[in-house]
Amino acid sequence: MSYKDIADISTDSDITKRILACVVQEGIDNPNVWVAENIMALASQPGWDSAWASAQVARQHTVGNDPGVITDGMILSAVQALNSSN
């Protein structure tokens, strides 16, 4: 797991917007606050860093907006797991 990849994911506005959309759809209170408080835990989910790194090598653009890299299912699973533990 690369700390650089985790840091890059956590500061990418496209992936953050996708996570926020998931959090809103899940009905979590204070979605902006929830995402801000959990972004590092989300970015460090197993498999996210390797998917991100592979996509960065293969492409010259931001990958946070590509649901083929970190899928909606990956986001949903992570959000649900973190929300149930809070």
Backbone atoms as SQL, in Angstrom:
CREATE TABLE atoms (id INTEGER PRIMARY KEY, chain TEXT, resi INTEGER, resn TEXT, atom TEXT, x REAL, y REAL, z REAL);
INSERT INTO atoms VALUES
  (1, 'A', 1, 'MET', 'N', 0.845, -1.166, 0.000),
  (2, 'A', 1, 'MET', 'CA', 0.000, 0.000, 0.000),
  (3, 'A', 1, 'MET', 'C', 0.899, 1.240, 0.000),
  (4, 'A', 2, 'SER', 'N', 0.726, 2.095, -0.989),
  (5, 'A', 2, 'SER', 'CA', 1.541, 3.295, -1.109),
  (6, 'A', 2, 'SER', 'C', 0.877, 4.473, -0.395),
  (7, 'A', 3, 'TYR', 'N', 1.604, 5.090, 0.490),
  (8, 'A', 3, 'TYR', 'CA', 1.068, 6.257, 1.178),
  (9, 'A', 3, 'TYR', 'C', 0.812, 7.397, 0.199),
  (10, 'A', 4, 'LYS', 'N', 1.633, 7.490, -0.835),
  (11, 'A', 4, 'LYS', 'CA', 1.428, 8.532, -1.839),
  (12, 'A', 4, 'LYS', 'C', 0.100, 8.329, -2.551),
  (13, 'A', 5, 'ASP', 'N', -0.194, 7.102, -2.933),
  (14, 'A', 5, 'ASP', 'CA', -1.465, 6.827, -3.612),
  (15, 'A', 5, 'ASP', 'C', -2.646, 7.125, -2.688),
  (16, 'A', 6, 'ILE', 'N', -2.540, 6.744, -1.433),
  (17, 'A', 6, 'ILE', 'CA', -3.605, 7.040, -0.473),
  (18, 'A', 6, 'ILE', 'C', -3.784, 8.548, -0.344),
  (19, 'A', 7, 'ALA', 'N', -2.688, 9.278, -0.231),
  (20, 'A', 7, 'ALA', 'CA', -2.764, 10.737, -0.127),
  (21, 'A', 7, 'ALA', 'C', -3.376, 11.341, -1.390),
  (22, 'A', 8, 'ASP', 'N', -2.986, 10.823, -2.552),
  (23, 'A', 8, 'ASP', 'CA', -3.536, 11.334, -3.812),
  (24, 'A', 8, 'ASP', 'C', -5.038, 11.081, -3.900),
  (25, 'A', 9, 'ILE', 'N', -5.471, 9.913, -3.513),
  (26, 'A', 9, 'ILE', 'CA', -6.903, 9.598, -3.533),
  (27, 'A', 9, 'ILE', 'C', -7.648, 10.539, -2.595),
  (28, 'A', 10, 'SER', 'N', -7.101, 10.739, -1.415),
  (29, 'A', 10, 'SER', 'CA', -7.808, 11.531, -0.400),
  (30, 'A', 10, 'SER', 'C', -7.951, 12.997, -0.771),
  (31, 'A', 11, 'THR', 'N', -7.145, 13.485, -1.698),
  (32, 'A', 11, 'THR', 'CA', -7.221, 14.892, -2.095),
  (33, 'A', 11, 'THR', 'C', -7.800, 15.088, -3.495),
  (34, 'A', 12, 'ASP', 'N', -8.238, 14.018, -4.126),
  (35, 'A', 12, 'ASP', 'CA', -8.798, 14.130, -5.477),
  (36, 'A', 12, 'ASP', 'C', -10.257, 14.572, -5.405),
  (37, 'A', 13, 'SER', 'N', -10.568, 15.690, -6.025),
  (38, 'A', 13, 'SER', 'CA', -11.928, 16.232, -5.939),
  (39, 'A', 13, 'SER', 'C', -12.956, 15.354, -6.644),
  (40, 'A', 14, 'ASP', 'N', -12.562, 14.667, -7.708),
  (41, 'A', 14, 'ASP', 'CA', -13.516, 13.808, -8.430),
  (42, 'A', 14, 'ASP', 'C', -13.951, 12.616, -7.591),
  (43, 'A', 15, 'ILE', 'N', -13.012, 11.933, -6.964),
  (44, 'A', 15, 'ILE', 'CA', -13.385, 10.776, -6.148),
  (45, 'A', 15, 'ILE', 'C', -14.145, 11.243, -4.909),
  (46, 'A', 16, 'THR', 'N', -13.774, 12.408, -4.389),
  (47, 'A', 16, 'THR', 'CA', -14.488, 12.945, -3.229),
  (48, 'A', 16, 'THR', 'C', -15.945, 13.224, -3.572),
  (49, 'A', 17, 'LYS', 'N', -16.207, 13.774, -4.757),
  (50, 'A', 17, 'LYS', 'CA', -17.590, 14.020, -5.184),
  (51, 'A', 17, 'LYS', 'C', -18.364, 12.718, -5.326),
  (52, 'A', 18, 'ARG', 'N', -17.726, 11.691, -5.845),
  (53, 'A', 18, 'ARG', 'CA', -18.386, 10.397, -5.992),
  (54, 'A', 18, 'ARG', 'C', -18.698, 9.794, -4.620),
  (55, 'A', 19, 'ILE', 'N', -17.770, 9.909, -3.696),
  (56, 'A', 19, 'ILE', 'CA', -18.001, 9.420, -2.336),
  (57, 'A', 19, 'ILE', 'C', -19.138, 10.199, -1.695),
  (58, 'A', 20, 'LEU', 'N', -19.127, 11.506, -1.858),
  (59, 'A', 20, 'LEU', 'CA', -20.185, 12.347, -1.297),
  (60, 'A', 20, 'LEU', 'C', -21.552, 11.947, -1.845),
  (61, 'A', 21, 'ALA', 'N', -21.631, 11.680, -3.139),
  (62, 'A', 21, 'ALA', 'CA', -22.904, 11.239, -3.736),
  (63, 'A', 21, 'ALA', 'C', -23.377, 9.947, -3.086),
  (64, 'A', 22, 'CYS', 'N', -22.471, 9.029, -2.828),
  (65, 'A', 22, 'CYS', 'CA', -22.817, 7.773, -2.172),
  (66, 'A', 22, 'CYS', 'C', -23.324, 8.028, -0.760),
  (67, 'A', 23, 'VAL', 'N', -22.621, 8.880, -0.025),
  (68, 'A', 23, 'VAL', 'CA', -22.995, 9.177, 1.353),
  (69, 'A', 23, 'VAL', 'C', -24.384, 9.810, 1.415),
  (70, 'A', 24, 'VAL', 'N', -24.659, 10.718, 0.490),
  (71, 'A', 24, 'VAL', 'CA', -25.989, 11.337, 0.427),
  (72, 'A', 24, 'VAL', 'C', -27.043, 10.283, 0.138),
  (73, 'A', 25, 'GLN', 'N', -26.768, 9.438, -0.834),
  (74, 'A', 25, 'GLN', 'CA', -27.729, 8.399, -1.201),
  (75, 'A', 25, 'GLN', 'C', -27.964, 7.416, -0.058),
  (76, 'A', 26, 'GLU', 'N', -26.961, 7.200, 0.762),
  (77, 'A', 26, 'GLU', 'CA', -27.095, 6.312, 1.911),
  (78, 'A', 26, 'GLU', 'C', -27.835, 6.973, 3.074),
  (79, 'A', 27, 'GLY', 'N', -28.101, 8.258, 2.956),
  (80, 'A', 27, 'GLY', 'CA', -28.858, 8.960, 3.986),
  (81, 'A', 27, 'GLY', 'C', -28.075, 9.272, 5.250),
  (82, 'A', 28, 'ILE', 'N', -26.781, 9.371, 5.123),
  (83, 'A', 28, 'ILE', 'CA', -25.932, 9.659, 6.284),
  (84, 'A', 28, 'ILE', 'C', -26.055, 11.151, 6.618),
  (85, 'A', 29, 'ASP', 'N', -26.264, 11.454, 7.897),
  (86, 'A', 29, 'ASP', 'CA', -26.373, 12.841, 8.346),
  (87, 'A', 29, 'ASP', 'C', -25.073, 13.604, 8.108),
  (88, 'A', 30, 'ASN', 'N', -25.208, 14.876, 7.824),
  (89, 'A', 30, 'ASN', 'CA', -24.059, 15.765, 7.615),
  (90, 'A', 30, 'ASN', 'C', -23.040, 15.160, 6.639),
  (91, 'A', 31, 'PRO', 'N', -23.451, 14.916, 5.406),
  (92, 'A', 31, 'PRO', 'CA', -22.589, 14.195, 4.465),
  (93, 'A', 31, 'PRO', 'C', -21.227, 14.839, 4.220),
  (94, 'A', 32, 'ASN', 'N', -21.164, 16.159, 4.118),
  (95, 'A', 32, 'ASN', 'CA', -19.865, 16.804, 3.886),
  (96, 'A', 32, 'ASN', 'C', -18.919, 16.579, 5.049),
  (97, 'A', 33, 'VAL', 'N', -19.441, 16.676, 6.262),
  (98, 'A', 33, 'VAL', 'CA', -18.631, 16.450, 7.452),
  (99, 'A', 33, 'VAL', 'C', -18.198, 14.989, 7.518),
  (100, 'A', 34, 'TRP', 'N', -19.139, 14.075, 7.247),
  (101, 'A', 34, 'TRP', 'CA', -18.829, 12.647, 7.302),
  (102, 'A', 34, 'TRP', 'C', -17.700, 12.300, 6.327),
  (103, 'A', 35, 'VAL', 'N', -17.788, 12.819, 5.113),
  (104, 'A', 35, 'VAL', 'CA', -16.735, 12.536, 4.119),
  (105, 'A', 35, 'VAL', 'C', -15.402, 13.117, 4.593),
  (106, 'A', 36, 'ALA', 'N', -15.414, 14.352, 5.057),
  (107, 'A', 36, 'ALA', 'CA', -14.171, 14.976, 5.526),
  (108, 'A', 36, 'ALA', 'C', -13.530, 14.182, 6.664),
  (109, 'A', 37, 'GLU', 'N', -14.353, 13.676, 7.567),
  (110, 'A', 37, 'GLU', 'CA', -13.831, 12.923, 8.712),
  (111, 'A', 37, 'GLU', 'C', -13.348, 11.521, 8.332),
  (112, 'A', 38, 'ASN', 'N', -13.850, 10.982, 7.232),
  (113, 'A', 38, 'ASN', 'CA', -13.546, 9.595, 6.876),
  (114, 'A', 38, 'ASN', 'C', -12.732, 9.430, 5.601),
  (115, 'A', 39, 'ILE', 'N', -12.314, 10.524, 4.967),
  (116, 'A', 39, 'ILE', 'CA', -11.670, 10.422, 3.660),
  (117, 'A', 39, 'ILE', 'C', -10.382, 9.590, 3.696),
  (118, 'A', 40, 'MET', 'N', -9.587, 9.720, 4.731),
  (119, 'A', 40, 'MET', 'CA', -8.352, 8.928, 4.775),
  (120, 'A', 40, 'MET', 'C', -8.652, 7.443, 4.961),
  (121, 'A', 41, 'ALA', 'N', -9.628, 7.118, 5.768),
  (122, 'A', 41, 'ALA', 'CA', -10.014, 5.711, 5.936),
  (123, 'A', 41, 'ALA', 'C', -10.573, 5.151, 4.640),
  (124, 'A', 42, 'LEU', 'N', -11.322, 5.955, 3.918),
  (125, 'A', 42, 'LEU', 'CA', -11.856, 5.519, 2.626),
  (126, 'A', 42, 'LEU', 'C', -10.716, 5.322, 1.625),
  (127, 'A', 43, 'ALA', 'N', -9.819, 6.290, 1.545),
  (128, 'A', 43, 'ALA', 'CA', -8.712, 6.233, 0.585),
  (129, 'A', 43, 'ALA', 'C', -7.763, 5.067, 0.848),
  (130, 'A', 44, 'SER', 'N', -7.743, 4.572, 2.065),
  (131, 'A', 44, 'SER', 'CA', -6.830, 3.471, 2.397),
  (132, 'A', 44, 'SER', 'C', -7.514, 2.101, 2.392),
  (133, 'A', 45, 'GLN', 'N', -8.684, 2.024, 1.785),
  (134, 'A', 45, 'GLN', 'CA', -9.374, 0.729, 1.676),
  (135, 'A', 45, 'GLN', 'C', -8.526, -0.252, 0.857),
  (136, 'A', 46, 'PRO', 'N', -8.548, -1.520, 1.206),
  (137, 'A', 46, 'PRO', 'CA', -7.773, -2.513, 0.463),
  (138, 'A', 46, 'PRO', 'C', -8.124, -2.496, -1.028),
  (139, 'A', 47, 'GLY', 'N', -7.103, -2.420, -1.832),
  (140, 'A', 47, 'GLY', 'CA', -7.268, -2.463, -3.284),
  (141, 'A', 47, 'GLY', 'C', -7.390, -1.103, -3.948),
  (142, 'A', 48, 'TRP', 'N', -7.778, -0.094, -3.192),
  (143, 'A', 48, 'TRP', 'CA', -7.963, 1.232, -3.796),
  (144, 'A', 48, 'TRP', 'C', -6.635, 1.795, -4.301),
  (145, 'A', 49, 'ASP', 'N', -5.586, 1.664, -3.505),
  (146, 'A', 49, 'ASP', 'CA', -4.298, 2.240, -3.900),
  (147, 'A', 49, 'ASP', 'C', -3.716, 1.564, -5.136),
  (148, 'A', 50, 'SER', 'N', -3.832, 0.248, -5.239),
  (149, 'A', 50, 'SER', 'CA', -3.280, -0.440, -6.412),
  (150, 'A', 50, 'SER', 'C', -4.086, -0.128, -7.666),
  (151, 'A', 51, 'ALA', 'N', -5.407, -0.020, -7.533),
  (152, 'A', 51, 'ALA', 'CA', -6.239, 0.358, -8.684),
  (153, 'A', 51, 'ALA', 'C', -5.870, 1.764, -9.140),
  (154, 'A', 52, 'TRP', 'N', -5.698, 2.650, -8.193),
  (155, 'A', 52, 'TRP', 'CA', -5.354, 4.044, -8.481),
  (156, 'A', 52, 'TRP', 'C', -3.991, 4.133, -9.166),
  (157, 'A', 53, 'ALA', 'N', -3.002, 3.459, -8.600),
  (158, 'A', 53, 'ALA', 'CA', -1.650, 3.506, -9.151),
  (159, 'A', 53, 'ALA', 'C', -1.609, 2.949, -10.571),
  (160, 'A', 54, 'SER', 'N', -2.288, 1.842, -10.814),
  (161, 'A', 54, 'SER', 'CA', -2.321, 1.258, -12.155),
  (162, 'A', 54, 'SER', 'C', -2.937, 2.219, -13.158),
  (163, 'A', 55, 'ALA', 'N', -4.021, 2.865, -12.767),
  (164, 'A', 55, 'ALA', 'CA', -4.691, 3.803, -13.662),
  (165, 'A', 55, 'ALA', 'C', -3.835, 5.039, -13.913),
  (166, 'A', 56, 'GLN', 'N', -3.125, 5.490, -12.905),
  (167, 'A', 56, 'GLN', 'CA', -2.254, 6.658, -13.079),
  (168, 'A', 56, 'GLN', 'C', -1.142, 6.348, -14.079),
  (169, 'A', 57, 'VAL', 'N', -0.591, 5.160, -14.020),
  (170, 'A', 57, 'VAL', 'CA', 0.479, 4.780, -14.938),
  (171, 'A', 57, 'VAL', 'C', -0.053, 4.684, -16.374),
  (172, 'A', 58, 'ALA', 'N', -1.251, 4.166, -16.513),
  (173, 'A', 58, 'ALA', 'CA', -1.819, 3.928, -17.836),
  (174, 'A', 58, 'ALA', 'C', -2.406, 5.180, -18.487),
  (175, 'A', 59, 'ARG', 'N', -2.671, 6.204, -17.713),
  (176, 'A', 59, 'ARG', 'CA', -3.377, 7.387, -18.229),
  (177, 'A', 59, 'ARG', 'C', -2.661, 8.670, -17.861),
  (178, 'A', 60, 'GLN', 'N', -3.009, 9.709, -18.568),
  (179, 'A', 60, 'GLN', 'CA', -2.417, 11.011, -18.301),
  (180, 'A', 60, 'GLN', 'C', -3.426, 11.981, -17.685),
  (181, 'A', 61, 'HIS', 'N', -4.550, 11.496, -17.193),
  (182, 'A', 61, 'HIS', 'CA', -5.568, 12.357, -16.622),
  (183, 'A', 61, 'HIS', 'C', -5.983, 11.855, -15.247),
  (184, 'A', 62, 'THR', 'N', -6.745, 12.683, -14.571),
  (185, 'A', 62, 'THR', 'CA', -7.237, 12.302, -13.247),
  (186, 'A', 62, 'THR', 'C', -8.136, 11.083, -13.365),
  (187, 'A', 63, 'VAL', 'N', -7.961, 10.150, -12.494),
  (188, 'A', 63, 'VAL', 'CA', -8.719, 8.903, -12.574),
  (189, 'A', 63, 'VAL', 'C', -9.868, 8.825, -11.575),
  (190, 'A', 64, 'GLY', 'N', -9.999, 9.806, -10.720),
  (191, 'A', 64, 'GLY', 'CA', -11.037, 9.787, -9.695),
  (192, 'A', 64, 'GLY', 'C', -12.450, 9.805, -10.236),
  (193, 'A', 65, 'ASN', 'N', -12.609, 10.265, -11.459),
  (194, 'A', 65, 'ASN', 'CA', -13.932, 10.354, -12.069),
  (195, 'A', 65, 'ASN', 'C', -14.272, 9.106, -12.879),
  (196, 'A', 66, 'ASP', 'N', -13.370, 8.155, -12.945),
  (197, 'A', 66, 'ASP', 'CA', -13.558, 6.951, -13.752),
  (198, 'A', 66, 'ASP', 'C', -14.075, 5.808, -12.884),
  (199, 'A', 67, 'PRO', 'N', -15.353, 5.428, -13.044),
  (200, 'A', 67, 'PRO', 'CA', -15.898, 4.351, -12.215),
  (201, 'A', 67, 'PRO', 'C', -15.328, 2.975, -12.546),
  (202, 'A', 68, 'GLY', 'N', -14.455, 2.908, -13.524),
  (203, 'A', 68, 'GLY', 'CA', -13.783, 1.649, -13.830),
  (204, 'A', 68, 'GLY', 'C', -12.522, 1.445, -13.007),
  (205, 'A', 69, 'VAL', 'N', -12.080, 2.470, -12.315),
  (206, 'A', 69, 'VAL', 'CA', -10.867, 2.371, -11.495),
  (207, 'A', 69, 'VAL', 'C', -11.269, 2.015, -10.066),
  (208, 'A', 70, 'ILE', 'N', -11.845, 2.953, -9.374),
  (209, 'A', 70, 'ILE', 'CA', -12.467, 2.673, -8.071),
  (210, 'A', 70, 'ILE', 'C', -13.956, 2.676, -8.358),
  (211, 'A', 71, 'THR', 'N', -14.541, 1.505, -8.299),
  (212, 'A', 71, 'THR', 'CA', -15.919, 1.330, -8.746),
  (213, 'A', 71, 'THR', 'C', -16.916, 1.883, -7.734),
  (214, 'A', 72, 'ASP', 'N', -18.137, 2.102, -8.211),
  (215, 'A', 72, 'ASP', 'CA', -19.201, 2.527, -7.307),
  (216, 'A', 72, 'ASP', 'C', -19.428, 1.475, -6.220),
  (217, 'A', 73, 'GLY', 'N', -19.298, 0.217, -6.585),
  (218, 'A', 73, 'GLY', 'CA', -19.449, -0.857, -5.600),
  (219, 'A', 73, 'GLY', 'C', -18.384, -0.798, -4.517),
  (220, 'A', 74, 'MET', 'N', -17.157, -0.461, -4.906),
  (221, 'A', 74, 'MET', 'CA', -16.078, -0.321, -3.923),
  (222, 'A', 74, 'MET', 'C', -16.371, 0.833, -2.969),
  (223, 'A', 75, 'ILE', 'N', -16.861, 1.927, -3.530),
  (224, 'A', 75, 'ILE', 'CA', -17.196, 3.091, -2.704),
  (225, 'A', 75, 'ILE', 'C', -18.334, 2.741, -1.751),
  (226, 'A', 76, 'LEU', 'N', -19.395, 2.160, -2.284),
  (227, 'A', 76, 'LEU', 'CA', -20.553, 1.812, -1.460),
  (228, 'A', 76, 'LEU', 'C', -20.165, 0.866, -0.329),
  (229, 'A', 77, 'SER', 'N', -19.402, -0.146, -0.638),
  (230, 'A', 77, 'SER', 'CA', -18.981, -1.112, 0.374),
  (231, 'A', 77, 'SER', 'C', -18.175, -0.439, 1.485),
  (232, 'A', 78, 'ALA', 'N', -17.260, 0.438, 1.106),
  (233, 'A', 78, 'ALA', 'CA', -16.431, 1.118, 2.096),
  (234, 'A', 78, 'ALA', 'C', -17.263, 2.080, 2.951),
  (235, 'A', 79, 'VAL', 'N', -18.149, 2.828, 2.306),
  (236, 'A', 79, 'VAL', 'CA', -18.993, 3.771, 3.046),
  (237, 'A', 79, 'VAL', 'C', -19.877, 3.023, 4.035),
  (238, 'A', 80, 'GLN', 'N', -20.491, 1.936, 3.598),
  (239, 'A', 80, 'GLN', 'CA', -21.360, 1.178, 4.495),
  (240, 'A', 80, 'GLN', 'C', -20.574, 0.591, 5.657),
  (241, 'A', 81, 'ALA', 'N', -19.392, 0.072, 5.388),
  (242, 'A', 81, 'ALA', 'CA', -18.584, -0.516, 6.457),
  (243, 'A', 81, 'ALA', 'C', -18.156, 0.544, 7.468),
  (244, 'A', 82, 'LEU', 'N', -17.693, 1.677, 6.977),
  (245, 'A', 82, 'LEU', 'CA', -17.268, 2.734, 7.890),
  (246, 'A', 82, 'LEU', 'C', -18.438, 3.339, 8.649),
  (247, 'A', 83, 'ASN', 'N', -19.560, 3.476, 7.995),
  (248, 'A', 83, 'ASN', 'CA', -20.720, 4.047, 8.665),
  (249, 'A', 83, 'ASN', 'C', -21.253, 3.123, 9.757),
  (250, 'A', 84, 'SER', 'N', -21.180, 1.830, 9.550),
  (251, 'A', 84, 'SER', 'CA', -21.670, 0.902, 10.564),
  (252, 'A', 84, 'SER', 'C', -20.738, 0.831, 11.774),
  (253, 'A', 85, 'SER', 'N', -19.477, 1.192, 11.576),
  (254, 'A', 85, 'SER', 'CA', -18.526, 1.149, 12.683),
  (255, 'A', 85, 'SER', 'C', -18.520, 2.456, 13.486),
  (256, 'A', 86, 'ASN', 'N', -19.167, 3.495, 12.976),
  (257, 'A', 86, 'ASN', 'CA', -19.207, 4.793, 13.686),
  (258, 'A', 86, 'ASN', 'C', -20.381, 4.863, 14.628);
